[in-house]
Amino acid sequence: MTQIPDAAAAAAGRSSAAFDRVLAVVAERRGEFEEKRHIPRDVIAEFKNEGIYRASTPKKFGGDALPPAEFLRMIERISVVDGSAGWVASFGSSLVYLAALPIQSQAELYADGPDVVFAGGLFPVQPAERVEGGYRVSGRWKFASGCKGADVLGVGIKAGQDSAGRPLTAVLRPGQVEIVENWDVIGMRGTGSHDLVVDGAVVPEEWTFVRGGEPTVDEPLYRYPTVPYAAQVLAVVGLGVARAALDQAVAAGGRAGYTGAPKPAERATYRIAVGRAEAGLRSARAFFYEATEEAWATVAAGDPATADQASALRLASAHLAKTSFEVVRAAYQLGGIAAIADGSPMQRYLRDASVVPQHAFLQEGMYDGAGAVLMGVQPFPGYL
């Protein structure tokens, strides 16, 4: 039983039978995702059919360009079922980056339809050779989540930077890239976040862009803060995993343990821990969506998001990732000895939730950046 408030559940993205079918597919195959270390292409096709990969495609190219809160609720629901599937689906937001490509390049990108899967291994940024009309790209990049199901891939290159010192991203087709399958991790095992290797591919200049750079598409979604949005779509995965873990702890409260002790629901310590976790998770969730809606209202009205709004998005995301992990850890501890079994979903929740706040966008340093903005001093470079 997923205890999302009724009003939020009613607004939680797609609520159709088709979306429920996607959730059922994820539930049935989540063990396969862990075993294969990626989300298979036929499941990616299910995501496409439900519109997840057109969620950030510009409307002028047939996409939905969804308001962020609507997309985030979709990812939250998927992540309740499986964190890895939610993580890979979350990159349905990544086409906001490609809105910085020249319009003609975007027209070519979406020529066969708006459902395009983009995956990137942007770091470590690699030097590229300037050649006539573009760049010769070689190197190896890490953490390309969802790369095995991608239609286009991006890699970070050093080949001249914008005024803010941000590197370029070069866009390539899968045939130009070798995927080195080395994703061997404790959590989020199904994301397929392998390395990418490129050997001398020539990328035309019109197929490069600055991540978070000025968009060439004038629609509200592309005025929404790009890098904070990238943090949000990952943080909300932790939220979904935490919701599942806490629901599991609540459901387990009525079951007798191995020792013959009172049922968990009959113990004050268990009830207090569940109540605290519920309050903490819902509070972090409310702040997260409140910040989202405030920034969206500004850009939907035609104005750029303010620095305070962009910072609130980053703060809410980091706080949600941290809180979600704490909730999962509490739920795991409440599960007692049964939680350590491979057959228990608790150990998967713990492993997956532990990954989310490790991401560079969601680490403790974001509190420093947010505190700087709140106190009117300069935050660290790259925060805004």
KOLFI-645301 format. One record per residue (C-alpha): residue number from 1; residue in three letters; chain; x, y, z. Coordinates in Angstrom, 1 decimal, always signed. Example, Ala and Ser with C-alpha at 12.3 -4.5 7.8 and 13.67 -1.06 7.14 Angstrom:
<atoms>
  resi  resn  chain       x       y       z
     1   ala      A   +12.3    -4.5    +7.8
     2   ser      A   +13.7    -1.1    +7.1
</atoms>
This chain:
<atoms>
  resi  resn  chain       x       y       z
     1   met      A    +0.0    +0.0    +0.0
     2   thr      A    +1.7    +3.2    -1.2
     3   gln      A    +0.6    +6.0    +1.2
     4   ile      A    +0.8    +9.0    -1.1
     5   pro      A    -1.8   +11.6    -0.2
     6   asp      A    -5.0   +11.3    -2.2
     7   ala      A    -4.6   +14.7    -3.9
     8   ala      A    -1.1   +14.0    -4.9
     9   ala      A    -1.9   +10.5    -6.2
    10   ala      A    -4.7   +12.0    -8.4
    11   ala      A    -2.1   +14.3    -9.9
    12   ala      A    +0.7   +11.8   -10.1
    13   gly      A    +1.4   +11.9   -13.8
    14   arg      A    -0.3    +9.2   -15.9
    15   ser      A    -2.9    +7.4   -13.8
    16   ser      A    -4.3    +5.4   -16.7
    17   ala      A    -4.4    +1.6   -17.1
    18   ala      A    -1.5    +2.0   -19.5
    19   phe      A    +0.7    +3.5   -16.8
    20   asp      A    -0.4    +0.8   -14.4
    21   arg      A    +0.6    -1.8   -16.9
    22   val      A    +4.1    -0.2   -17.1
    23   leu      A    +4.3    -0.5   -13.3
    24   ala      A    +3.3    -4.1   -13.5
    25   val      A    +6.0    -4.9   -16.1
    26   val      A    +8.6    -3.2   -13.8
    27   ala      A    +7.4    -5.2   -10.8
    28   glu      A    +7.5    -8.5   -12.7
    29   arg      A   +11.0    -7.9   -14.1
    30   arg      A   +12.9    -6.0   -11.5
    31   gly      A   +14.9    -9.1   -10.6
    32   glu      A   +15.9    -9.4   -14.2
    33   phe      A   +17.1    -5.7   -14.1
    34   glu      A   +19.5    -6.5   -11.2
    35   glu      A   +20.7    -9.7   -12.9
    36   lys      A   +21.4    -8.1   -16.3
    37   arg      A   +22.6    -4.8   -14.7
    38   his      A   +20.5    -2.8   -17.1
    39   ile      A   +16.9    -2.1   -18.2
    40   pro      A   +16.3    -4.1   -21.4
    41   arg      A   +15.3    -2.3   -24.6
    42   asp      A   +11.8    -3.9   -24.6
    43   val      A   +11.1    -2.3   -21.2
    44   ile      A   +12.5    +1.0   -22.5
    45   ala      A   +10.0    +0.6   -25.4
    46   glu      A    +7.2    +0.4   -22.8
    47   phe      A    +8.5    +3.6   -21.2
    48   lys      A    +8.4    +5.2   -24.7
    49   asn      A    +4.9    +4.1   -25.3
    50   glu      A    +3.7    +5.7   -22.1
    51   gly      A    +5.4    +9.0   -23.1
    52   ile      A    +8.2    +9.0   -20.6
    53   tyr      A   +10.8    +9.8   -23.2
    54   arg      A    +8.8   +12.6   -24.9
    55   ala      A    +8.2   +14.3   -21.5
    56   ser      A   +11.0   +16.8   -22.2
    57   thr      A   +10.8   +16.9   -26.0
    58   pro      A    +9.7   +20.4   -27.2
    59   lys      A    +6.1   +20.7   -28.2
    60   lys      A    +7.2   +22.2   -31.5
    61   phe      A    +8.7   +18.8   -32.3
    62   gly      A    +5.7   +16.8   -31.2
    63   gly      A    +6.7   +16.3   -27.5
    64   asp      A    +4.8   +16.9   -24.3
    65   ala      A    +7.3   +19.3   -22.6
    66   leu      A    +5.6   +18.4   -19.3
    67   pro      A    +5.6   +20.6   -16.2
    68   pro      A    +8.4   +19.2   -14.0
    69   ala      A    +6.1   +18.3   -11.1
    70   glu      A    +4.0   +16.0   -13.4
    71   phe      A    +7.1   +14.3   -14.7
    72   leu      A    +8.6   +13.9   -11.2
    73   arg      A    +5.4   +12.3    -9.9
    74   met      A    +5.7    +9.7   -12.7
    75   ile      A    +9.2    +8.9   -11.7
    76   glu      A    +8.2    +8.7    -8.1
    77   arg      A    +5.6    +6.1    -8.9
    78   ile      A    +8.0    +4.0   -10.9
    79   ser      A   +10.6    +4.2    -8.2
    80   val      A    +8.2    +2.9    -5.6
    81   val      A    +8.2    -0.3    -7.6
    82   asp      A   +11.9    -0.3    -8.6
    83   gly      A   +14.7    +2.2    -8.0
    84   ser      A   +16.8    +1.3   -11.0
    85   ala      A   +13.8    +1.5   -13.4
    86   gly      A   +12.9    +4.9   -11.9
    87   trp      A   +16.5    +6.1   -12.3
    88   val      A   +16.6    +5.1   -16.0
    89   ala      A   +13.2    +6.5   -16.6
    90   ser      A   +14.2    +9.8   -15.0
    91   phe      A   +16.4   +10.5   -17.9
    92   gly      A   +13.3   +11.2   -19.9
    93   ser      A   +13.9   +14.7   -18.6
    94   ser      A   +17.4   +15.0   -20.2
    95   leu      A   +16.2   +16.3   -23.5
    96   val      A   +16.0   +19.7   -21.7
    97   tyr      A   +19.8   +19.7   -22.2
    98   leu      A   +19.4   +19.1   -26.0
    99   ala      A   +17.2   +22.2   -26.3
   100   ala      A   +20.5   +24.1   -26.4
   101   leu      A   +21.3   +22.4   -29.7
   102   pro      A   +20.7   +24.5   -32.9
   103   ile      A   +17.1   +24.2   -34.0
   104   gln      A   +18.0   +22.4   -37.2
   105   ser      A   +19.9   +19.7   -35.2
   106   gln      A   +16.8   +19.3   -33.1
   107   ala      A   +14.6   +19.0   -36.1
   108   glu      A   +16.9   +16.2   -37.4
   109   leu      A   +17.0   +14.5   -33.9
   110   tyr      A   +13.2   +14.3   -33.8
   111   ala      A   +12.6   +13.6   -37.4
   112   asp      A   +11.4   +10.1   -36.7
   113   gly      A    +9.3   +11.1   -33.7
   114   pro      A    +9.5   +12.7   -30.3
   115   asp      A   +10.4    +9.6   -28.3
   116   val      A   +14.1    +9.9   -28.0
   117   val      A   +16.3    +8.3   -25.3
   118   phe      A   +19.4   +10.3   -24.4
   119   ala      A   +22.1    +9.1   -22.1
   120   gly      A   +25.3   +10.8   -21.2
   121   gly      A   +28.7    +9.9   -19.7
   122   leu      A   +30.0   +13.5   -19.3
   123   phe      A   +32.8   +13.0   -16.9
   124   pro      A   +35.8   +13.0   -16.8
   125   val      A   +35.7   +15.7   -19.4
   126   gln      A   +38.2   +14.8   -22.2
   127   pro      A   +40.1   +17.0   -24.6
   128   ala      A   +38.9   +17.1   -28.2
   129   glu      A   +40.8   +18.1   -31.4
   130   arg      A   +39.4   +20.9   -33.3
   131   val      A   +38.8   +19.9   -37.0
   132   glu      A   +37.1   +21.6   -39.9
   133   gly      A   +33.4   +22.0   -39.0
   134   gly      A   +33.6   +20.2   -35.6
   135   tyr      A   +35.7   +18.1   -33.2
   136   arg      A   +37.5   +14.8   -33.2
   137   val      A   +36.5   +13.1   -30.1
   138   ser      A   +38.3   +10.3   -28.2
   139   gly      A   +38.3    +9.1   -24.6
   140   arg      A   +36.5    +7.2   -21.9
   141   trp      A   +33.6    +8.5   -19.8
   142   lys      A   +32.0    +7.0   -16.7
   143   phe      A   +28.5    +6.6   -15.3
   144   ala      A   +26.4    +6.6   -18.5
   145   ser      A   +23.1    +5.5   -16.9
   146   gly      A   +20.7    +3.9   -19.3
   147   cys      A   +23.3    +3.8   -22.1
   148   lys      A   +22.3    +0.4   -23.4
   149   gly      A   +18.9    +1.6   -24.3
   150   ala      A   +19.8    +5.0   -25.7
   151   asp      A   +19.1    +6.4   -29.1
   152   val      A   +21.8    +9.1   -28.7
   153   leu      A   +24.7    +9.5   -26.3
   154   gly      A   +26.5   +12.5   -25.0
   155   val      A   +30.1   +12.9   -23.8
   156   gly      A   +31.9   +15.8   -22.2
   157   ile      A   +34.7   +17.5   -24.1
   158   lys      A   +37.3   +20.2   -23.5
   159   ala      A   +37.3   +22.2   -26.7
   160   gly      A   +36.7   +25.8   -25.8
   161   gln      A   +34.3   +26.7   -23.0
   162   asp      A   +31.5   +29.2   -22.6
   163   ser      A   +31.9   +32.3   -20.4
   164   ala      A   +31.0   +30.4   -17.3
   165   gly      A   +33.7   +27.8   -17.9
   166   arg      A   +31.3   +25.0   -18.7
   167   pro      A   +32.5   +22.3   -21.1
   168   leu      A   +30.7   +21.1   -24.2
   169   thr      A   +28.7   +18.0   -24.7
   170   ala      A   +29.2   +16.1   -28.0
   171   val      A   +26.2   +14.1   -29.2
   172   leu      A   +26.9   +10.8   -30.9
   173   arg      A   +24.9    +7.9   -32.3
   174   pro      A   +25.3    +4.5   -30.6
   175   gly      A   +27.3    +3.1   -33.5
   176   gln      A   +30.1    +5.7   -32.8
   177   val      A   +30.4    +4.6   -29.1
   178   glu      A   +31.7    +1.4   -27.4
   179   ile      A   +29.9    +0.5   -24.2
   180   val      A   +32.2    -1.1   -21.7
   181   glu      A   +30.0    -3.1   -19.4
   182   asn      A   +31.7    -2.6   -16.0
   183   trp      A   +28.7    -1.6   -13.8
   184   asp      A   +29.5    -3.6   -10.7
   185   val      A   +28.0    -1.9    -7.7
   186   ile      A   +26.0    -2.5    -4.5
   187   gly      A   +22.9    -0.4    -5.3
   188   met      A   +21.0    +0.7    -8.4
   189   arg      A   +22.4    -2.4   -10.1
   190   gly      A   +19.9    -2.2   -12.9
   191   thr      A   +20.7    +1.2   -14.2
   192   gly      A   +23.5    +0.0   -16.6
   193   ser      A   +25.7    +3.0   -15.8
   194   his      A   +28.6    +1.6   -17.8
   195   asp      A   +31.6    +3.4   -19.3
   196   leu      A   +31.6    +4.9   -22.8
   197   val      A   +34.6    +4.8   -25.1
   198   val      A   +34.9    +6.8   -28.3
   199   asp      A   +37.9    +6.5   -30.7
   200   gly      A   +38.3    +9.4   -33.1
   201   ala      A   +34.7   +10.1   -33.9
   202   val      A   +34.2   +13.4   -35.7
   203   val      A   +31.3   +15.4   -34.2
   204   pro      A   +30.0   +18.4   -36.2
   205   glu      A   +29.9   +21.6   -34.2
   206   glu      A   +26.1   +21.8   -34.6
   207   trp      A   +25.9   +18.5   -32.6
   208   thr      A   +27.5   +20.0   -29.5
   209   phe      A   +26.0   +22.1   -26.7
   210   val      A   +26.7   +23.4   -23.3
   211   arg      A   +24.9   +21.5   -20.6
   212   gly      A   +22.6   +24.1   -19.0
   213   gly      A   +23.4   +26.5   -21.8
   214   glu      A   +20.9   +28.9   -23.4
   215   pro      A   +18.1   +27.0   -25.1
   216   thr      A   +17.1   +27.7   -28.7
   217   val      A   +13.5   +26.6   -28.0
   218   asp      A   +11.2   +29.2   -26.4
   219   glu      A    +8.9   +27.1   -24.3
   220   pro      A    +8.4   +27.3   -20.5
   221   leu      A   +10.1   +24.0   -19.7
   222   tyr      A   +13.4   +25.3   -21.2
   223   arg      A   +13.3   +28.3   -18.9
   224   tyr      A   +13.1   +26.0   -15.8
   225   pro      A   +16.6   +25.7   -14.2
   226   thr      A   +18.2   +22.8   -16.0
   227   val      A   +20.9   +21.6   -13.6
   228   pro      A   +18.6   +21.8   -10.6
   229   tyr      A   +16.0   +19.8   -12.6
   230   ala      A   +18.7   +17.1   -13.2
   231   ala      A   +19.2   +16.8    -9.5
   232   gln      A   +15.4   +16.7    -8.9
   233   val      A   +14.8   +13.7   -11.2
   234   leu      A   +17.4   +11.7    -9.2
   235   ala      A   +16.3   +12.8    -5.8
   236   val      A   +12.7   +11.7    -6.5
   237   val      A   +13.9    +8.2    -7.1
   238   gly      A   +15.1    +8.0    -3.5
   239   leu      A   +11.7    +9.3    -2.5
   240   gly      A    +9.9    +6.4    -4.3
   241   val      A   +12.3    +3.8    -2.7
   242   ala      A   +11.7    +5.3    +0.7
   243   arg      A    +8.0    +5.2    +0.3
   244   ala      A    +8.2    +1.5    -0.6
   245   ala      A   +10.4    +0.7    +2.4
   246   leu      A    +8.2    +2.6    +4.8
   247   asp      A    +5.1    +0.9    +3.5
   248   gln      A    +6.8    -2.4    +4.0
   249   ala      A    +7.6    -1.5    +7.6
   250   val      A    +4.0    -0.5    +8.2
   251   ala      A    +2.7    -3.8    +6.6
   252   ala      A    +5.1    -5.8    +8.7
   253   gly      A    +3.8    -4.3   +11.9
   254   gly      A    +1.0    -6.8   +12.2
   255   arg      A    +3.2    -9.9   +11.7
   256   ala      A    +4.5   -12.1   +14.5
   257   gly      A    +8.3   -12.4   +14.8
   258   tyr      A   +10.5   -15.5   +15.1
   259   thr      A   +10.9   -15.2   +18.8
   260   gly      A    +7.3   -15.0   +19.9
   261   ala      A    +7.6   -11.4   +21.1
   262   pro      A    +4.7    -9.0   +20.7
   263   lys      A    +3.9    -8.0   +17.2
   264   pro      A    +5.8    -4.8   +16.1
   265   ala      A    +2.6    -2.8   +16.0
   266   glu      A    +2.1    -3.5   +19.7
   267   arg      A    +5.4    -1.9   +20.6
   268   ala      A    +5.6    +1.8   +21.3
   269   thr      A    +9.2    +2.0   +20.0
   270   tyr      A    +8.1    +0.6   +16.6
   271   arg      A    +5.1    +2.9   +16.3
   272   ile      A    +7.2    +6.0   +17.2
   273   ala      A    +9.9    +5.1   +14.6
   274   val      A    +7.2    +4.6   +11.9
   275   gly      A    +5.5    +7.9   +12.9
   276   arg      A    +8.8    +9.9   +12.8
   277   ala      A    +9.7    +8.4    +9.5
   278   glu      A    +6.3    +9.2    +8.0
   279   ala      A    +6.5   +12.8    +9.2
   280   gly      A   +10.0   +13.2    +7.9
   281   leu      A    +9.4   +11.8    +4.5
   282   arg      A    +6.2   +13.7    +3.9
   283   ser      A    +7.7   +16.9    +5.1
   284   ala      A   +10.7   +16.6    +2.7
   285   arg      A    +8.3   +15.6    -0.1
   286   ala      A    +6.1   +18.6    +0.5
   287   phe      A    +9.1   +21.0    +0.4
   288   phe      A   +10.4   +19.4    -2.8
   289   tyr      A    +7.1   +19.8    -4.7
   290   glu      A    +6.4   +23.2    -3.2
   291   ala      A    +9.8   +24.5    -4.6
   292   thr      A    +9.0   +22.8    -7.9
   293   glu      A    +5.6   +24.5    -8.3
   294   glu      A    +7.0   +27.9    -7.3
   295   ala      A    +9.8   +27.9    -9.9
   296   trp      A    +7.4   +26.5   -12.5
   297   ala      A    +4.8   +29.2   -11.9
   298   thr      A    +7.5   +31.8   -12.5
   299   val      A    +8.8   +30.3   -15.8
   300   ala      A    +5.3   +29.5   -17.0
   301   ala      A    +4.5   +33.2   -16.6
   302   gly      A    +7.4   +34.0   -19.0
   303   asp      A   +10.0   +35.0   -16.5
   304   pro      A   +13.3   +33.3   -15.6
   305   ala      A   +13.5   +31.5   -12.3
   306   thr      A   +15.3   +33.5    -9.6
   307   ala      A   +18.5   +32.5    -8.0
   308   asp      A   +16.6   +31.9    -4.8
   309   gln      A   +14.2   +29.6    -6.6
   310   ala      A   +17.0   +27.7    -8.3
   311   ser      A   +18.8   +27.3    -5.0
   312   ala      A   +15.6   +26.1    -3.3
   313   leu      A   +15.3   +23.3    -6.0
   314   arg      A   +18.9   +22.2    -5.2
   315   leu      A   +18.3   +22.3    -1.4
   316   ala      A   +15.0   +20.5    -1.6
   317   ser      A   +16.6   +17.8    -3.8
   318   ala      A   +19.6   +17.2    -1.6
   319   his      A   +17.4   +17.2    +1.5
   320   leu      A   +15.0   +14.8    -0.1
   321   ala      A   +17.8   +12.4    -1.0
   322   lys      A   +19.3   +12.5    +2.5
   323   thr      A   +15.9   +12.2    +4.2
   324   ser      A   +14.8    +9.3    +2.0
   325   phe      A   +18.0    +7.3    +2.8
   326   glu      A   +17.4    +8.0    +6.5
   327   val      A   +13.8    +6.7    +6.2
   328   val      A   +14.9    +3.6    +4.4
   329   arg      A   +17.7    +2.9    +7.0
   330   ala      A   +15.1    +3.3    +9.8
   331   ala      A   +12.7    +0.9    +8.0
   332   tyr      A   +15.5    -1.6    +7.4
   333   gln      A   +16.4    -1.5   +11.1
   334   leu      A   +12.7    -2.0   +12.1
   335   gly      A   +12.7    -5.1    +9.8
   336   gly      A   +15.0    -6.9   +12.2
   337   ile      A   +16.8   -10.1   +11.2
   338   ala      A   +14.3   -10.8    +8.4
   339   ala      A   +15.5    -7.7    +6.5
   340   ile      A   +19.0    -9.2    +5.8
   341   ala      A   +17.7   -12.0    +3.6
   342   asp      A   +18.2   -11.8    -0.1
   343   gly      A   +14.5   -12.5    -0.6
   344   ser      A   +13.6    -9.5    +1.5
   345   pro      A   +12.9    -6.3    -0.5
   346   met      A   +14.4    -4.3    +2.5
   347   gln      A   +17.9    -5.1    +1.5
   348   arg      A   +17.3    -3.9    -2.1
   349   tyr      A   +15.6    -0.7    -0.8
   350   leu      A   +18.6    +0.0    +1.5
   351   arg      A   +21.1    -0.6    -1.3
   352   asp      A   +19.3    +1.6    -3.8
   353   ala      A   +18.5    +4.4    -1.4
   354   ser      A   +22.1    +4.6    -0.3
   355   val      A   +23.2    +5.4    -3.9
   356   val      A   +21.0    +8.5    -4.4
   357   pro      A   +22.7   +10.9    -1.9
   358   gln      A   +26.1    +9.8    -3.2
   359   his      A   +25.4   +11.6    -6.5
   360   ala      A   +27.5   +14.8    -7.0
   361   phe      A   +24.3   +16.8    -7.4
   362   leu      A   +22.9   +15.6    -4.1
   363   gln      A   +25.7   +15.5    -1.6
   364   glu      A   +26.0   +17.4    +1.7
   365   gly      A   +27.8   +20.3    -0.1
   366   met      A   +24.4   +21.4    -1.5
   367   tyr      A   +23.5   +22.6    +2.0
   368   asp      A   +26.5   +24.9    +1.9
   369   gly      A   +25.5   +26.4    -1.4
   370   ala      A   +21.9   +26.9    -0.2
   371   gly      A   +23.1   +28.5    +3.0
   372   ala      A   +25.3   +30.9    +1.0
   373   val      A   +22.4   +32.0    -1.1
   374   leu      A   +20.1   +32.4    +1.9
   375   met      A   +22.7   +34.6    +3.6
   376   gly      A   +23.5   +36.7    +0.5
   377   val      A   +27.1   +35.5    -0.1
   378   gln      A   +28.6   +33.9    -3.2
   379   pro      A   +28.0   +30.1    -3.3
   380   phe      A   +30.7   +27.7    -4.6
   381   pro      A   +31.3   +27.7    -8.4
   382   gly      A   +28.7   +25.7   -10.4
   383   tyr      A   +26.0   +25.8    -7.7
   384   leu      A   +23.9   +28.2    -9.6
</atoms>
